[in-house]
Amino acid sequence: MPHPGATISADFVGLSFGTKTLPGGRFFNATNAQLITLFRNLGLRHLRLGGTTVESPPSTPIPGEADIDNLFAFAKAAGVNKLIYSLRLLETNPACNYAATNAAIAKYIWEHYRESLDSFAIGNEPDVKRVFDQDYTITDFASYLQKWQRFAAAITNAVPEAKFAGPDAGSANVFWTTHFAEAEKGSGIISAITEHFYVGGKGKGVEPSQGIDDMLSPKWIEADADLYKKVTAPVLADGLPFEFTEANDHYSGGVQDASDTFAGALWALDFLHWWAAHDARAVDFHNTQWVVNDVITPDAERRLTTTSKGYGIKAFDLGGHGNVVPLVISDATGLNLTAYAVRNVDGLFVTIINKEHGATARQADVTIVSDGPAQSAEAIFLIAPNGDVTAKSGITLGGAGITSDAPWVGHWKPLTPNKTGGIVLSVPATSAAIVKLR
């Protein structure tokens, strides 16, 4: 069940990138103006470095101190509050001795960048055999845990105050996540239990129209609820925070002409609010270079741009920080609609997502009644051209696009409370609105 009053932090939303983006400092550096502008425009204040390339293929270079310097310089310039830094676990033979290597890296990061560090992570998706079949010791969960604990001990010997996020397991094998939480709940070194969640599974062979319908279907919210029951609830019961270090629609890279459409914006906005209301501490959308379900990707001219998902993330940033407020939807028409409420010092924010789409899609005529009459109100709308759910361009938030070369300049539209202090507005089909009440 949602937890009324759950706090949604300023750094709730971020992106996850593979460690292969670090060597050479070509992508993450303080001079990558396009990437810095996009992070600031989208409100991305969390960053996770890891993924498969933290250790596979084993020949992937381990980032050095200069690469780490570039990464944290980027984070400072981009307004990133906290960063999870992943370290290598996979070893093909004993001569690798990555426990010592990791300890040295962790010490360097701690001595230079501790204020920007969320936590360390060790390894990635230990439940995926195609990766850990390459390791000379890991054969099952027990052997993985033993090795993880040995590596963590080496790091805490070098950095006694170090904290860890883990196990970064895939959602197909929840056993690893819940058993890791159970094993480590009393250790005092866990900052959060982390999971990867690609709601639609692999996504290969899915037709675009089906991909769109899936993303906007109540079945995907049911999938959220199922994972919450199997993983999140047991982790929280162990007294540990829970977060996603990788999330997206499909783990194969997405569904062409579905993941990269306006449907992705509405799904991302809904996904973030649902998990914020269910006590997730953070969500990092995984951004593989380059696939169709990315948030940030190059355009035809090789300039970095945001896809539709970025608009959903920005919409969450506008109305998704503060404390979750209980909300009841009274709907006699069966609309495909979700809504969420968050309160902070600036007022009460109500986000309404109208996922109706296609030939029979209907607008939502909404009345918002809060626990006290609104003195003033304003709204901002997330829309696609002509309500086209397949749109990939022309999307606006507050009447403005989001680019990598200038600040976002969207605007709020004033609303007039009715005689009883309620707010009445229409939310078109295939759109979302954020209403701010004071």
C-alpha positions, -999 to 999 in steps of 0.1 A, spaced: 0 0 0 12 36 -6 27 52 25 11 86 31 38 110 42 66 92 25 94 117 17 105 121 -19 140 135 -18 155 161 -42 177 135 -57 150 109 -62 155 107 -100 187 100 -119 203 81 -147 224 50 -148 253 46 -172 277 18 -179 312 21 -165 326 20 -200 316 56 -204 343 67 -180 378 59 -195 392 88 -214 368 114 -199 352 119 -233 316 118 -220 316 127 -183 336 158 -179 330 194 -168 331 207 -203 304 186 -218 280 215 -219 252 196 -237 251 169 -212 253 193 -183 224 214 -196 202 183 -201 209 171 -166 200 205 -152 169 210 -174 155 175 -166 162 178 -128 185 148 -127 203 149 -94 213 113 -90 238 93 -110 248 57 -110 279 43 -127 280 6 -131 261 -18 -154 274 -48 -171 306 -30 -182 318 -25 -147 333 -60 -152 322 -77 -185 339 -82 -208 368 -87 -183 391 -68 -207 371 -36 -201 396 -10 -186 391 -1 -150 387 37 -147 417 55 -132 420 86 -110 418 110 -139 386 94 -151 371 96 -116 381 133 -114 363 140 -146 332 122 -135 329 141 -102 337 174 -119 308 167 -143 285 158 -114 293 192 -97 287 211 -129 255 193 -137 239 197 -102 241 160 -93 237 157 -56 247 120 -51 265 94 -71 267 56 -68 301 43 -79 304 6 -88 335 -14 -84 345 -47 -101 337 -81 -86 342 -105 -115 376 -121 -115 387 -146 -141 416 -158 -119 431 -152 -84 459 -130 -99 433 -102 -106 431 -93 -69 404 -67 -74 397 -65 -37 429 -45 -33 423 -25 -65 388 -16 -53 400 -6 -19 425 18 -34 398 33 -57 374 37 -29 400 54 -7 407 79 -35 370 87 -40 364 90 -3 394 113 2 384 136 -27 347 134 -32 329 120 -1 303 148 -1 291 138 -35 292 101 -29 259 82 -23 276 48 -19 298 22 -34 285 -8 -53 303 -41 -59 296 -59 -91 264 -60 -112 236 -85 -117 253 -113 -99 223 -136 -107 231 -134 -145 250 -165 -153 263 -153 -187 283 -128 -168 294 -147 -137 301 -179 -155 333 -161 -162 342 -158 -125 365 -184 -111 346 -186 -77 310 -175 -81 287 -205 -87 255 -196 -67 242 -171 -42 262 -184 -13 295 -181 -31 286 -147 -44 277 -134 -9 310 -148 5 330 -130 -22 310 -98 -19 316 -97 19 353 -102 14 355 -73 -11 334 -51 12 357 -59 41 387 -48 20 371 -15 12 359 -8 48 395 -16 60 406 12 37 375 34 43 359 26 76 329 48 69 321 33 35 285 24 27 273 1 0 243 -3 -23 236 -38 -36 231 -64 -49 220 -48 -82 202 -80 -92 179 -84 -121 141 -86 -114 139 -121 -129 155 -136 -98 142 -118 -67 157 -144 -44 191 -128 -47 178 -94 -36 158 -105 -6 184 -129 6 211 -103 3 190 -79 24 184 -106 50 221 -114 52 233 -78 54 205 -61 74 226 -61 106 259 -52 90 256 -15 93 273 -9 60 242 -10 36 229 24 23 202 8 2 191 -25 -13 191 -21 -51 171 -39 -78 169 -37 -116 134 -35 -131 125 -36 -168 87 -38 -165 81 -52 -200 108 -78 -198 130 -84 -229 109 -66 -255 122 -85 -286 96 -89 -313 70 -66 -297 51 -46 -323 51 -8 -317 14 -5 -312 15 -33 -286 45 -17 -269 26 16 -266 -5 -2 -253 16 -21 -228 33 10 -214 0 27 -208 -18 -4 -196 -30 -9 -160 -12 -43 -163 22 -25 -159 10 -9 -126 0 -45 -116 36 -55 -124 49 -27 -101 26 -40 -74 38 -76 -78 75 -66 -75 67 -45 -45 51 -74 -28 79 -99 -37 109 -76 -31 103 -41 -18 81 -50 11 105 -77 25 134 -53 21 116 -25 40 106 -50 66 143 -57 72 147 -20 79 166 -12 48 159 15 21 150 3 -14 159 18 -48 163 11 -85 197 15 -99 184 4 -133 148 9 -145 133 11 -179 105 -3 -201 124 -33 -217 159 -46 -210 167 -54 -247 170 -17 -254 134 -9 -259 107 -13 -286 114 9 -316 86 34 -323 71 27 -288 97 32 -261 109 64 -278 74 79 -283 52 101 -261 39 70 -245 73 67 -228 69 101 -212 35 92 -197 48 59 -185 80 74 -169 60 100 -151 36 74 -137 64 49 -128 82 76 -108 51 87 -89 40 51 -82 73 40 -67 78 73 -48 44 66 -32 56 31 -23 87 41 -4 114 37 -31 143 60 -22 155 66 -58 150 56 -94 178 56 -119 167 51 -155 193 30 -173 208 48 -203 227 25 -226 248 41 -254 227 42 -276 193 24 -276 157 35 -283 146 36 -246 173 60 -235 165 93 -218 195 111 -233 207 102 -268 224 119 -298 201 133 -325 208 131 -363 234 158 -360 251 140 -331 240 167 -306 228 153 -273 190 156 -268 163 142 -246 138 116 -257 102 117 -246 111 100 -213 129 131 -203 97 151 -205 81 127 -181 111 130 -157 109 168 -158 72 167 -152 79 146 -121 106 171 -110 80 199 -111 55 181 -89 72 152 -72 94 164 -44 81 167 -8 58 143 11 32 119 -4 -4 129 3 -33 104 2 -54 109 -28 -88 93 -38 -100 91 -74 -137 90 -78 -143 80 -115 -175 66 -128 -164 65 -165 -136 40 -164 -110 64 -178 -74 51 -181 -62 77 -157 -39 79 -126 -32 107 -102 -8 115 -74 -4 142 -48 27 156 -31 30 185 -6 60 207 0 66 242 12 54 257 -21 20 240 -19 1 209 -29 9 194 -62 -15 171 -80 -3 152 -110 -30 138 -134 -20 114 -161 -46 107 -188 -34 76 -205 -64 73 -229 -50 70 -264 -62 59 -299 -94 66 -318 -117 63 -288 -96 83 -263 -114 106 -240 -104 138 -222 -107 139 -184 -129 166 -168 -113 168 -134 -123 185 -102 -97 187 -74 -110 190 -39 -84 193 -12 -88 194 26 -91 232 25 -102 257 -2 -74 267 -26 -64 303 -24 -47 302 -58 -38 275 -83 -19 271 -116 -13 242 -139 13 230 -164 6 206 -192 26 178 -208 13 173 -243 22 158 -277 13 174 -310 -24 167 -317 -24 143 -288 -4 118 -309 8 91 -286 34 80 -313 50 115 -314 88 117 -309 92 154 -316 72 185 -309 65 174 -274 61 203 -249 59 208 -212 44 242 -202 44 251 -239 82 247 -243 106 220 -254 136 208 -236 170 212 -253 207 208 -246 216 244 -255 194 266 -233 174 265 -201 139 251 -202 114 280 -202 80 263 -197 53 283 -179 24 276 -156 -12 286 -165 -32 303 -137 -64 286 -127 -94 301 -108 -108 282 -79 -146 277 -79 -169 291 -52 -160 263 -28 -122 265 -34 -121 235 -57 -102 234 -90 -118 224 -122 -98 216 -154 -98 194 -185 -69 171 -191 -69 161 -228 -65 125 -238 -29 113 -240 -15 141 -218 -6 150 -182 -12 180 -160 5 191 -128 -17 214 -107 -1 235 -79 -25 247 -52 -17 271 -24 
